[in-house]
């Protein structure tokens, strides 16, 4: 059973920042625009963060596929650790 919202996800700009939406247009995450807490953010960084988050379901799928295909110790260990972090295991 998945603990996360199933993908695919997409990023979309609104007046307050970037929203990460699933296929039903439900917001699964937000990357707010510049704030007083982090004035170093710029438009390119905000958009890059949103795109990275939106690609998470596909990246997780790809990593699982790589693990199934590659049985090289350090690749498997690195991929396994990343999947466990993503799935909070």
mmCIF file as gemmi writes it, N, C-alpha and C atoms, coordinates in Angstrom:
data_model
loop_
_atom_site.group_PDB
_atom_site.id
_atom_site.type_symbol
_atom_site.label_atom_id
_atom_site.label_alt_id
_atom_site.label_comp_id
_atom_site.label_asym_id
_atom_site.label_entity_id
_atom_site.label_seq_id
_atom_site.pdbx_PDB_ins_code
_atom_site.Cartn_x
_atom_site.Cartn_y
_atom_site.Cartn_z
_atom_site.occupancy
_atom_site.B_iso_or_equiv
_atom_site.pdbx_formal_charge
_atom_site.auth_seq_id
_atom_site.auth_asym_id
_atom_site.pdbx_PDB_model_num
ATOM 1 N N . UNK Axp A 1 ? 0.838 -1.183 0 1 0 ? 1 A 1
ATOM 2 C CA . UNK Axp A 1 ? 0 0 0 1 0 ? 1 A 1
ATOM 3 C C . UNK Axp A 1 ? 0.881 1.243 0 1 0 ? 1 A 1
ATOM 4 N N . UNK Axp A 2 ? 0.573 2.184 -0.855 1 0 ? 2 A 1
ATOM 5 C CA . UNK Axp A 2 ? 1.322 3.427 -0.917 1 0 ? 2 A 1
ATOM 6 C C . UNK Axp A 2 ? 0.896 4.363 0.201 1 0 ? 2 A 1
ATOM 7 N N . UNK Axp A 3 ? 1.884 5.012 0.792 1 0 ? 3 A 1
ATOM 8 C CA . UNK Axp A 3 ? 1.6 6.029 1.794 1 0 ? 3 A 1
ATOM 9 C C . UNK Axp A 3 ? 1.519 7.406 1.159 1 0 ? 3 A 1
ATOM 10 N N . UNK Axp A 4 ? 2.007 7.529 -0.067 1 0 ? 4 A 1
ATOM 11 C CA . UNK Axp A 4 ? 2.006 8.817 -0.748 1 0 ? 4 A 1
ATOM 12 C C . UNK Axp A 4 ? 0.91 8.844 -1.815 1 0 ? 4 A 1
ATOM 13 N N . UNK Axp A 5 ? 0.605 10.036 -2.27 1 0 ? 5 A 1
ATOM 14 C CA . UNK Axp A 5 ? -0.366 10.208 -3.343 1 0 ? 5 A 1
ATOM 15 C C . UNK Axp A 5 ? 0.25 9.682 -4.637 1 0 ? 5 A 1
ATOM 16 N N . UNK Axp A 6 ? -0.482 8.842 -5.323 1 0 ? 6 A 1
ATOM 17 C CA . UNK Axp A 6 ? 0.032 8.263 -6.558 1 0 ? 6 A 1
ATOM 18 C C . UNK Axp A 6 ? 0.214 9.327 -7.625 1 0 ? 6 A 1
ATOM 19 N N . UNK Axp A 7 ? 1.209 9.135 -8.464 1 0 ? 7 A 1
ATOM 20 C CA . UNK Axp A 7 ? 1.481 10.047 -9.571 1 0 ? 7 A 1
ATOM 21 C C . UNK Axp A 7 ? 0.665 9.671 -10.774 1 0 ? 7 A 1
ATOM 22 N N . UNK Axp A 8 ? 0.842 10.336 -11.871 1 0 ? 8 A 1
ATOM 23 C CA . UNK Axp A 8 ? 1.837 11.388 -12.039 1 0 ? 8 A 1
ATOM 24 C C . UNK Axp A 8 ? 1.413 12.691 -11.37 1 0 ? 8 A 1
ATOM 25 N N . UNK Axp A 9 ? 2.418 13.492 -11.065 1 0 ? 9 A 1
ATOM 26 C CA . UNK Axp A 9 ? 2.197 14.821 -10.508 1 0 ? 9 A 1
ATOM 27 C C . UNK Axp A 9 ? 2.644 15.852 -11.537 1 0 ? 9 A 1
ATOM 28 N N . UNK Axp A 10 ? 2.155 17.067 -11.384 1 0 ? 10 A 1
ATOM 29 C CA . UNK Axp A 10 ? 2.604 18.16 -12.242 1 0 ? 10 A 1
ATOM 30 C C . UNK Axp A 10 ? 2.745 19.421 -11.401 1 0 ? 10 A 1
ATOM 31 N N . UNK Axp A 11 ? 3.565 20.324 -11.879 1 0 ? 11 A 1
ATOM 32 C CA . UNK Axp A 11 ? 3.74 21.594 -11.174 1 0 ? 11 A 1
ATOM 33 C C . UNK Axp A 11 ? 2.947 22.664 -11.906 1 0 ? 11 A 1
ATOM 34 N N . UNK Axp A 12 ? 2.388 23.575 -11.131 1 0 ? 12 A 1
ATOM 35 C CA . UNK Axp A 12 ? 1.576 24.646 -11.703 1 0 ? 12 A 1
ATOM 36 C C . UNK Axp A 12 ? 1.731 25.899 -10.855 1 0 ? 12 A 1
ATOM 37 N N . UNK Axp A 13 ? 1.957 27.022 -11.503 1 0 ? 13 A 1
ATOM 38 C CA . UNK Axp A 13 ? 2.127 28.3 -10.811 1 0 ? 13 A 1
ATOM 39 C C . UNK Axp A 13 ? 0.756 28.895 -10.478 1 0 ? 13 A 1
ATOM 40 N N . UNK Axp A 14 ? 0.621 29.408 -9.268 1 0 ? 14 A 1
ATOM 41 C CA . UNK Axp A 14 ? -0.532 30.248 -8.952 1 0 ? 14 A 1
ATOM 42 C C . UNK Axp A 14 ? -0.004 31.525 -8.313 1 0 ? 14 A 1
ATOM 43 N N . UNK Axp A 15 ? -0.849 32.374 -7.855 1 0 ? 15 A 1
ATOM 44 C CA . UNK Axp A 15 ? -0.409 33.696 -7.396 1 0 ? 15 A 1
ATOM 45 C C . UNK Axp A 15 ? 0.435 33.656 -6.126 1 0 ? 15 A 1
ATOM 46 N N . UNK Axp A 16 ? 0.477 32.538 -5.42 1 0 ? 16 A 1
ATOM 47 C CA . UNK Axp A 16 ? 1.256 32.455 -4.181 1 0 ? 16 A 1
ATOM 48 C C . UNK Axp A 16 ? 2.522 31.618 -4.3 1 0 ? 16 A 1
ATOM 49 N N . UNK Axp A 17 ? 2.705 30.95 -5.428 1 0 ? 17 A 1
ATOM 50 C CA . UNK Axp A 17 ? 3.874 30.099 -5.604 1 0 ? 17 A 1
ATOM 51 C C . UNK Axp A 17 ? 3.526 28.907 -6.47 1 0 ? 17 A 1
ATOM 52 N N . UNK Axp A 18 ? 4.327 27.88 -6.368 1 0 ? 18 A 1
ATOM 53 C CA . UNK Axp A 18 ? 4.139 26.663 -7.166 1 0 ? 18 A 1
ATOM 54 C C . UNK Axp A 18 ? 3.324 25.647 -6.378 1 0 ? 18 A 1
ATOM 55 N N . UNK Axp A 19 ? 2.355 25.031 -7.05 1 0 ? 19 A 1
ATOM 56 C CA . UNK Axp A 19 ? 1.578 23.941 -6.466 1 0 ? 19 A 1
ATOM 57 C C . UNK Axp A 19 ? 1.94 22.665 -7.209 1 0 ? 19 A 1
ATOM 58 N N . UNK Axp A 20 ? 2.036 21.565 -6.467 1 0 ? 20 A 1
ATOM 59 C CA . UNK Axp A 20 ? 2.261 20.246 -7.05 1 0 ? 20 A 1
ATOM 60 C C . UNK Axp A 20 ? 0.914 19.537 -7.008 1 0 ? 20 A 1
ATOM 61 N N . UNK Axp A 21 ? 0.403 19.172 -8.18 1 0 ? 21 A 1
ATOM 62 C CA . UNK Axp A 21 ? -0.94 18.611 -8.302 1 0 ? 21 A 1
ATOM 63 C C . UNK Axp A 21 ? -0.881 17.187 -8.826 1 0 ? 21 A 1
ATOM 64 N N . UNK Axp A 22 ? -1.833 16.36 -8.379 1 0 ? 22 A 1
ATOM 65 C CA . UNK Axp A 22 ? -1.927 15.016 -8.936 1 0 ? 22 A 1
ATOM 66 C C . UNK Axp A 22 ? -2.845 15.046 -10.148 1 0 ? 22 A 1
ATOM 67 N N . UNK Axp A 23 ? -3.167 13.891 -10.683 1 0 ? 23 A 1
ATOM 68 C CA . UNK Axp A 23 ? -3.982 13.811 -11.893 1 0 ? 23 A 1
ATOM 69 C C . UNK Axp A 23 ? -5.385 14.356 -11.741 1 0 ? 23 A 1
ATOM 70 N N . UNK Axp A 24 ? -5.899 14.403 -10.516 1 0 ? 24 A 1
ATOM 71 C CA . UNK Axp A 24 ? -7.232 14.953 -10.263 1 0 ? 24 A 1
ATOM 72 C C . UNK Axp A 24 ? -7.165 16.427 -9.896 1 0 ? 24 A 1
ATOM 73 N N . UNK Axp A 25 ? -6.012 17.044 -10.071 1 0 ? 25 A 1
ATOM 74 C CA . UNK Axp A 25 ? -5.774 18.458 -9.755 1 0 ? 25 A 1
ATOM 75 C C . UNK Axp A 25 ? -5.891 18.751 -8.259 1 0 ? 25 A 1
ATOM 76 N N . UNK Axp A 26 ? -5.626 17.74 -7.43 1 0 ? 26 A 1
ATOM 77 C CA . UNK Axp A 26 ? -5.574 17.929 -5.987 1 0 ? 26 A 1
ATOM 78 C C . UNK Axp A 26 ? -4.156 18.297 -5.603 1 0 ? 26 A 1
ATOM 79 N N . UNK Axp A 27 ? -4.019 19.316 -4.788 1 0 ? 27 A 1
ATOM 80 C CA . UNK Axp A 27 ? -2.696 19.765 -4.368 1 0 ? 27 A 1
ATOM 81 C C . UNK Axp A 27 ? -2.07 18.742 -3.417 1 0 ? 27 A 1
ATOM 82 N N . UNK Axp A 28 ? -0.875 18.264 -3.752 1 0 ? 28 A 1
ATOM 83 C CA . UNK Axp A 28 ? -0.164 17.319 -2.896 1 0 ? 28 A 1
ATOM 84 C C . UNK Axp A 28 ? 1.014 17.975 -2.185 1 0 ? 28 A 1
ATOM 85 N N . UNK Axp A 29 ? 1.464 19.137 -2.699 1 0 ? 29 A 1
ATOM 86 C CA . UNK Axp A 29 ? 2.568 19.873 -2.063 1 0 ? 29 A 1
ATOM 87 C C . UNK Axp A 29 ? 2.575 21.294 -2.616 1 0 ? 29 A 1
ATOM 88 N N . UNK Axp A 30 ? 3.265 22.163 -1.889 1 0 ? 30 A 1
ATOM 89 C CA . UNK Axp A 30 ? 3.386 23.55 -2.33 1 0 ? 30 A 1
ATOM 90 C C . UNK Axp A 30 ? 4.823 24.016 -2.188 1 0 ? 30 A 1
ATOM 91 N N . UNK Axp A 31 ? 5.245 24.845 -3.101 1 0 ? 31 A 1
ATOM 92 C CA . UNK Axp A 31 ? 6.52 25.542 -3.032 1 0 ? 31 A 1
ATOM 93 C C . UNK Axp A 31 ? 6.169 27.026 -3.038 1 0 ? 31 A 1
ATOM 94 N N . UNK Axp A 32 ? 6.006 27.612 -1.864 1 0 ? 32 A 1
ATOM 95 C CA . UNK Axp A 32 ? 5.571 29.007 -1.835 1 0 ? 32 A 1
ATOM 96 C C . UNK Axp A 32 ? 6.595 29.931 -2.468 1 0 ? 32 A 1
ATOM 97 N N . UNK Axp A 33 ? 6.128 31.087 -2.874 1 0 ? 33 A 1
ATOM 98 C CA . UNK Axp A 33 ? 7.01 32.092 -3.444 1 0 ? 33 A 1
ATOM 99 C C . UNK Axp A 33 ? 7.934 32.656 -2.38 1 0 ? 33 A 1
ATOM 100 N N . UNK Axp A 34 ? 8.642 33.692 -2.728 1 0 ? 34 A 1
ATOM 101 C CA . UNK Axp A 34 ? 9.595 34.309 -1.803 1 0 ? 34 A 1
ATOM 102 C C . UNK Axp A 34 ? 8.908 34.665 -0.486 1 0 ? 34 A 1
ATOM 103 N N . UNK Axp A 35 ? 9.605 34.419 0.598 1 0 ? 35 A 1
ATOM 104 C CA . UNK Axp A 35 ? 9.073 34.755 1.913 1 0 ? 35 A 1
ATOM 105 C C . UNK Axp A 35 ? 10.13 35.506 2.702 1 0 ? 35 A 1
ATOM 106 N N . UNK Axp A 36 ? 9.71 36.104 3.775 1 0 ? 36 A 1
ATOM 107 C CA . UNK Axp A 36 ? 10.659 36.803 4.651 1 0 ? 36 A 1
ATOM 108 C C . UNK Axp A 36 ? 11.649 35.818 5.249 1 0 ? 36 A 1
ATOM 109 N N . UNK Axp A 37 ? 11.236 34.551 5.41 1 0 ? 37 A 1
ATOM 110 C CA . UNK Axp A 37 ? 12.114 33.541 6.001 1 0 ? 37 A 1
ATOM 111 C C . UNK Axp A 37 ? 13.248 33.139 5.072 1 0 ? 37 A 1
ATOM 112 N N . UNK Axp A 38 ? 13.04 33.243 3.768 1 0 ? 38 A 1
ATOM 113 C CA . UNK Axp A 38 ? 14.068 32.839 2.81 1 0 ? 38 A 1
ATOM 114 C C . UNK Axp A 38 ? 14.06 33.771 1.601 1 0 ? 38 A 1
ATOM 115 N N . UNK Axp A 39 ? 14.563 34.989 1.761 1 0 ? 39 A 1
ATOM 116 C CA . UNK Axp A 39 ? 14.563 35.926 0.637 1 0 ? 39 A 1
ATOM 117 C C . UNK Axp A 39 ? 15.532 35.542 -0.476 1 0 ? 39 A 1
ATOM 118 N N . UNK Axp A 40 ? 16.365 34.502 -0.261 1 0 ? 40 A 1
ATOM 119 C CA . UNK Axp A 40 ? 17.328 34.103 -1.283 1 0 ? 40 A 1
ATOM 120 C C . UNK Axp A 40 ? 16.674 33.363 -2.444 1 0 ? 40 A 1
ATOM 121 N N . UNK Axp A 41 ? 15.452 32.891 -2.262 1 0 ? 41 A 1
ATOM 122 C CA . UNK Axp A 41 ? 14.781 32.184 -3.348 1 0 ? 41 A 1
ATOM 123 C C . UNK Axp A 41 ? 14.54 33.134 -4.514 1 0 ? 41 A 1
ATOM 124 N N . UNK Axp A 42 ? 14.749 32.629 -5.701 1 0 ? 42 A 1
ATOM 125 C CA . UNK Axp A 42 ? 14.404 33.404 -6.879 1 0 ? 42 A 1
ATOM 126 C C . UNK Axp A 42 ? 13.496 32.548 -7.748 1 0 ? 42 A 1
ATOM 127 N N . UNK Axp A 43 ? 12.976 33.134 -8.806 1 0 ? 43 A 1
ATOM 128 C CA . UNK Axp A 43 ? 12.003 32.422 -9.638 1 0 ? 43 A 1
ATOM 129 C C . UNK Axp A 43 ? 12.544 31.119 -10.202 1 0 ? 43 A 1
ATOM 130 N N . UNK Axp A 44 ? 13.809 31.122 -10.61 1 0 ? 44 A 1
ATOM 131 C CA . UNK Axp A 44 ? 14.384 29.905 -11.193 1 0 ? 44 A 1
ATOM 132 C C . UNK Axp A 44 ? 14.523 28.796 -10.147 1 0 ? 44 A 1
ATOM 133 N N . UNK Axp A 45 ? 14.926 29.152 -8.938 1 0 ? 45 A 1
ATOM 134 C CA . UNK Axp A 45 ? 15.071 28.162 -7.869 1 0 ? 45 A 1
ATOM 135 C C . UNK Axp A 45 ? 13.705 27.604 -7.483 1 0 ? 45 A 1
ATOM 136 N N . UNK Axp A 46 ? 12.727 28.474 -7.343 1 0 ? 46 A 1
ATOM 137 C CA . UNK Axp A 46 ? 11.375 28.03 -6.991 1 0 ? 46 A 1
ATOM 138 C C . UNK Axp A 46 ? 10.828 27.07 -8.041 1 0 ? 46 A 1
ATOM 139 N N . UNK Axp A 47 ? 10.993 27.41 -9.304 1 0 ? 47 A 1
ATOM 140 C CA . UNK Axp A 47 ? 10.49 26.543 -10.373 1 0 ? 47 A 1
ATOM 141 C C . UNK Axp A 47 ? 11.244 25.217 -10.4 1 0 ? 47 A 1
ATOM 142 N N . UNK Axp A 48 ? 12.55 25.252 -10.221 1 0 ? 48 A 1
ATOM 143 C CA . UNK Axp A 48 ? 13.346 24.015 -10.2 1 0 ? 48 A 1
ATOM 144 C C . UNK Axp A 48 ? 12.922 23.118 -9.039 1 0 ? 48 A 1
ATOM 145 N N . UNK Axp A 49 ? 12.672 23.694 -7.87 1 0 ? 49 A 1
ATOM 146 C CA . UNK Axp A 49 ? 12.207 22.91 -6.724 1 0 ? 49 A 1
ATOM 147 C C . UNK Axp A 49 ? 10.861 22.257 -7.03 1 0 ? 49 A 1
ATOM 148 N N . UNK Axp A 50 ? 9.948 23.02 -7.617 1 0 ? 50 A 1
ATOM 149 C CA . UNK Axp A 50 ? 8.626 22.487 -7.946 1 0 ? 50 A 1
ATOM 150 C C . UNK Axp A 50 ? 8.733 21.352 -8.955 1 0 ? 50 A 1
ATOM 151 N N . UNK Axp A 51 ? 9.572 21.511 -9.972 1 0 ? 51 A 1
ATOM 152 C CA . UNK Axp A 51 ? 9.724 20.458 -10.982 1 0 ? 51 A 1
ATOM 153 C C . UNK Axp A 51 ? 10.33 19.189 -10.383 1 0 ? 51 A 1
ATOM 154 N N . UNK Axp A 52 ? 11.29 19.358 -9.478 1 0 ? 52 A 1
ATOM 155 C CA . UNK Axp A 52 ? 11.897 18.2 -8.83 1 0 ? 52 A 1
ATOM 156 C C . UNK Axp A 52 ? 10.867 17.448 -7.989 1 0 ? 52 A 1
ATOM 157 N N . UNK Axp A 53 ? 10.081 18.17 -7.223 1 0 ? 53 A 1
ATOM 158 C CA . UNK Axp A 53 ? 9.05 17.527 -6.404 1 0 ? 53 A 1
ATOM 159 C C . UNK Axp A 53 ? 8.017 16.848 -7.296 1 0 ? 53 A 1
ATOM 160 N N . UNK Axp A 54 ? 7.591 17.52 -8.355 1 0 ? 54 A 1
ATOM 161 C CA . UNK Axp A 54 ? 6.587 16.947 -9.255 1 0 ? 54 A 1
ATOM 162 C C . UNK Axp A 54 ? 7.075 15.673 -9.93 1 0 ? 54 A 1
ATOM 163 N N . UNK Axp A 55 ? 8.373 15.533 -10.107 1 0 ? 55 A 1
ATOM 164 C CA . UNK Axp A 55 ? 8.917 14.338 -10.764 1 0 ? 55 A 1
ATOM 165 C C . UNK Axp A 55 ? 9.119 13.165 -9.801 1 0 ? 55 A 1
ATOM 166 N N . UNK Axp A 56 ? 8.867 13.365 -8.523 1 0 ? 56 A 1
ATOM 167 C CA . UNK Axp A 56 ? 9.143 12.335 -7.514 1 0 ? 56 A 1
ATOM 168 C C . UNK Axp A 56 ? 8.496 10.978 -7.808 1 0 ? 56 A 1
ATOM 169 N N . UNK Axp A 57 ? 7.223 10.891 -8.163 1 0 ? 57 A 1
ATOM 170 C CA . UNK Axp A 57 ? 6.661 9.555 -8.43 1 0 ? 57 A 1
ATOM 171 C C . UNK Axp A 57 ? 7.373 8.82 -9.568 1 0 ? 57 A 1
ATOM 172 N N . UNK Axp A 58 ? 7.71 9.545 -10.646 1 0 ? 58 A 1
ATOM 173 C CA . UNK Axp A 58 ? 8.416 8.91 -11.761 1 0 ? 58 A 1
ATOM 174 C C . UNK Axp A 58 ? 9.833 8.512 -11.369 1 0 ? 58 A 1
ATOM 175 N N . UNK Axp A 59 ? 10.492 9.337 -10.567 1 0 ? 59 A 1
ATOM 176 C CA . UNK Axp A 59 ? 11.838 8.996 -10.107 1 0 ? 59 A 1
ATOM 177 C C . UNK Axp A 59 ? 11.818 7.756 -9.219 1 0 ? 59 A 1
ATOM 178 N N . UNK Axp A 60 ? 10.829 7.667 -8.352 1 0 ? 60 A 1
ATOM 179 C CA . UNK Axp A 60 ? 10.706 6.496 -7.486 1 0 ? 60 A 1
ATOM 180 C C . UNK Axp A 60 ? 10.458 5.237 -8.315 1 0 ? 60 A 1
ATOM 181 N N . UNK Axp A 61 ? 9.591 5.34 -9.31 1 0 ? 61 A 1
ATOM 182 C CA . UNK Axp A 61 ? 9.33 4.211 -10.199 1 0 ? 61 A 1
ATOM 183 C C . UNK Axp A 61 ? 10.608 3.781 -10.92 1 0 ? 61 A 1
ATOM 184 N N . UNK Axp A 62 ? 11.35 4.76 -11.46 1 0 ? 62 A 1
ATOM 185 C CA . UNK Axp A 62 ? 12.581 4.462 -12.176 1 0 ? 62 A 1
ATOM 186 C C . UNK Axp A 62 ? 13.611 3.803 -11.264 1 0 ? 62 A 1
ATOM 187 N N . UNK Axp A 63 ? 13.705 4.274 -10.046 1 0 ? 63 A 1
ATOM 188 C CA . UNK Axp A 63 ? 14.661 3.707 -9.099 1 0 ? 63 A 1
ATOM 189 C C . UNK Axp A 63 ? 14.301 2.269 -8.753 1 0 ? 63 A 1
ATOM 190 N N . UNK Axp A 64 ? 13.014 1.998 -8.563 1 0 ? 64 A 1
ATOM 191 C CA . UNK Axp A 64 ? 12.597 0.613 -8.315 1 0 ? 64 A 1
ATOM 192 C C . UNK Axp A 64 ? 12.953 -0.283 -9.502 1 0 ? 64 A 1
ATOM 193 N N . UNK Axp A 65 ? 12.752 0.22 -10.715 1 0 ? 65 A 1
ATOM 194 C CA . UNK Axp A 65 ? 13.076 -0.542 -11.919 1 0 ? 65 A 1
ATOM 195 C C . UNK Axp A 65 ? 14.574 -0.835 -11.979 1 0 ? 65 A 1
ATOM 196 N N . UNK Axp A 66 ? 15.383 0.176 -11.705 1 0 ? 66 A 1
ATOM 197 C CA . UNK Axp A 66 ? 16.837 -0.014 -11.7 1 0 ? 66 A 1
ATOM 198 C C . UNK Axp A 66 ? 17.229 -1.085 -10.687 1 0 ? 66 A 1
ATOM 199 N N . UNK Axp A 67 ? 16.615 -1.058 -9.521 1 0 ? 67 A 1
ATOM 200 C CA . UNK Axp A 67 ? 16.935 -2.071 -8.505 1 0 ? 67 A 1
ATOM 201 C C . UNK Axp A 67 ? 16.607 -3.475 -8.991 1 0 ? 67 A 1
ATOM 202 N N . UNK Axp A 68 ? 15.513 -3.609 -9.728 1 0 ? 68 A 1
ATOM 203 C CA . UNK Axp A 68 ? 15.136 -4.919 -10.241 1 0 ? 68 A 1
ATOM 204 C C . UNK Axp A 68 ? 16.12 -5.417 -11.299 1 0 ? 68 A 1
ATOM 205 N N . UNK Axp A 69 ? 16.696 -4.487 -12.071 1 0 ? 69 A 1
ATOM 206 C CA . UNK Axp A 69 ? 17.56 -4.844 -13.187 1 0 ? 69 A 1
ATOM 207 C C . UNK Axp A 69 ? 19.035 -4.957 -12.809 1 0 ? 69 A 1
ATOM 208 N N . UNK Axp A 70 ? 19.459 -4.192 -11.863 1 0 ? 70 A 1
ATOM 209 C CA . UNK Axp A 70 ? 20.875 -4.135 -11.484 1 0 ? 70 A 1
ATOM 210 C C . UNK Axp A 70 ? 21.076 -4.786 -10.117 1 0 ? 70 A 1
ATOM 211 N N . UNK Axp A 71 ? 22.008 -5.679 -10.052 1 0 ? 71 A 1
ATOM 212 C CA . UNK Axp A 71 ? 22.295 -6.344 -8.789 1 0 ? 71 A 1
ATOM 213 C C . UNK Axp A 71 ? 23.731 -6.079 -8.349 1 0 ? 71 A 1
ATOM 214 N N . UNK Axp A 72 ? 24.238 -4.905 -8.727 1 0 ? 72 A 1
ATOM 215 C CA . UNK Axp A 72 ? 25.576 -4.493 -8.312 1 0 ? 72 A 1
ATOM 216 C C . UNK Axp A 72 ? 25.447 -3.91 -6.917 1 0 ? 72 A 1
ATOM 217 N N . UNK Axp A 73 ? 26.229 -4.397 -5.995 1 0 ? 73 A 1
ATOM 218 C CA . UNK Axp A 73 ? 26.098 -4.076 -4.577 1 0 ? 73 A 1
ATOM 219 C C . UNK Axp A 73 ? 25.891 -2.617 -4.249 1 0 ? 73 A 1
ATOM 220 N N . UNK Axp A 74 ? 26.818 -1.732 -4.652 1 0 ? 74 A 1
ATOM 221 C CA . UNK Axp A 74 ? 26.716 -0.335 -4.246 1 0 ? 74 A 1
ATOM 222 C C . UNK Axp A 74 ? 25.542 0.368 -4.919 1 0 ? 74 A 1
ATOM 223 N N . UNK Axp A 75 ? 25.191 -0.02 -6.149 1 0 ? 75 A 1
ATOM 224 C CA . UNK Axp A 75 ? 24.033 0.57 -6.818 1 0 ? 75 A 1
ATOM 225 C C . UNK Axp A 75 ? 22.76 0.152 -6.087 1 0 ? 75 A 1
ATOM 226 N N . UNK Axp A 76 ? 22.665 -1.122 -5.781 1 0 ? 76 A 1
ATOM 227 C CA . UNK Axp A 76 ? 21.488 -1.643 -5.088 1 0 ? 76 A 1
ATOM 228 C C . UNK Axp A 76 ? 21.354 -1.007 -3.71 1 0 ? 76 A 1
ATOM 229 N N . UNK Axp A 77 ? 22.448 -0.897 -2.987 1 0 ? 77 A 1
ATOM 230 C CA . UNK Axp A 77 ? 22.417 -0.321 -1.639 1 0 ? 77 A 1
ATOM 231 C C . UNK Axp A 77 ? 22.004 1.146 -1.675 1 0 ? 77 A 1
ATOM 232 N N . UNK Axp A 78 ? 22.549 1.907 -2.621 1 0 ? 78 A 1
ATOM 233 C CA . UNK Axp A 78 ? 22.223 3.333 -2.745 1 0 ? 78 A 1
ATOM 234 C C . UNK Axp A 78 ? 20.759 3.511 -3.131 1 0 ? 78 A 1
ATOM 235 N N . UNK Axp A 79 ? 20.305 2.735 -4.104 1 0 ? 79 A 1
ATOM 236 C CA . UNK Axp A 79 ? 18.909 2.819 -4.53 1 0 ? 79 A 1
ATOM 237 C C . UNK Axp A 79 ? 17.973 2.409 -3.409 1 0 ? 79 A 1
ATOM 238 N N . UNK Axp A 80 ? 18.306 1.345 -2.718 1 0 ? 80 A 1
ATOM 239 C CA . UNK Axp A 80 ? 17.481 0.868 -1.609 1 0 ? 80 A 1
ATOM 240 C C . UNK Axp A 80 ? 17.365 1.921 -0.505 1 0 ? 80 A 1
ATOM 241 N N . UNK Axp A 81 ? 18.46 2.589 -0.183 1 0 ? 81 A 1
ATOM 242 C CA . UNK Axp A 81 ? 18.433 3.637 0.842 1 0 ? 81 A 1
ATOM 243 C C . UNK Axp A 81 ? 17.572 4.82 0.42 1 0 ? 81 A 1
ATOM 244 N N . UNK Axp A 82 ? 17.644 5.199 -0.85 1 0 ? 82 A 1
ATOM 245 C CA . UNK Axp A 82 ? 16.843 6.314 -1.347 1 0 ? 82 A 1
ATOM 246 C C . UNK Axp A 82 ? 15.352 5.973 -1.323 1 0 ? 82 A 1
ATOM 247 N N . UNK Axp A 83 ? 15.002 4.755 -1.721 1 0 ? 83 A 1
ATOM 248 C CA . UNK Axp A 83 ? 13.604 4.317 -1.69 1 0 ? 83 A 1
ATOM 249 C C . UNK Axp A 83 ? 13.09 4.283 -0.257 1 0 ? 83 A 1
ATOM 250 N N . UNK Axp A 84 ? 13.889 3.762 0.653 1 0 ? 84 A 1
ATOM 251 C CA . UNK Axp A 84 ? 13.479 3.709 2.056 1 0 ? 84 A 1
ATOM 252 C C . UNK Axp A 84 ? 13.248 5.125 2.609 1 0 ? 84 A 1
ATOM 253 N N . UNK Axp A 85 ? 14.085 6.065 2.233 1 0 ? 85 A 1
ATOM 254 C CA . UNK Axp A 85 ? 13.914 7.444 2.691 1 0 ? 85 A 1
ATOM 255 C C . UNK Axp A 85 ? 12.615 8.016 2.118 1 0 ? 85 A 1
ATOM 256 N N . UNK Axp A 86 ? 12.349 7.764 0.844 1 0 ? 86 A 1
ATOM 257 C CA . UNK Axp A 86 ? 11.138 8.277 0.209 1 0 ? 86 A 1
ATOM 258 C C . UNK Axp A 86 ? 9.88 7.671 0.808 1 0 ? 86 A 1
ATOM 259 N N . UNK Axp A 87 ? 9.978 6.416 1.224 1 0 ? 87 A 1
ATOM 260 C CA . UNK Axp A 87 ? 8.825 5.728 1.754 1 0 ? 87 A 1
ATOM 261 C C . UNK Axp A 87 ? 8.8 5.685 3.269 1 0 ? 87 A 1
ATOM 262 N N . UNK Axp A 88 ? 9.73 6.381 3.905 1 0 ? 88 A 1
ATOM 263 C CA . UNK Axp A 88 ? 9.784 6.499 5.363 1 0 ? 88 A 1
ATOM 264 C C . UNK Axp A 88 ? 9.84 5.129 6.028 1 0 ? 88 A 1
ATOM 265 N N . UNK Axp A 89 ? 10.76 4.296 5.529 1 0 ? 89 A 1
ATOM 266 C CA . UNK Axp A 89 ? 10.904 2.943 6.103 1 0 ? 89 A 1
ATOM 267 C C . UNK Axp A 89 ? 12.219 2.824 6.839 1 0 ? 89 A 1
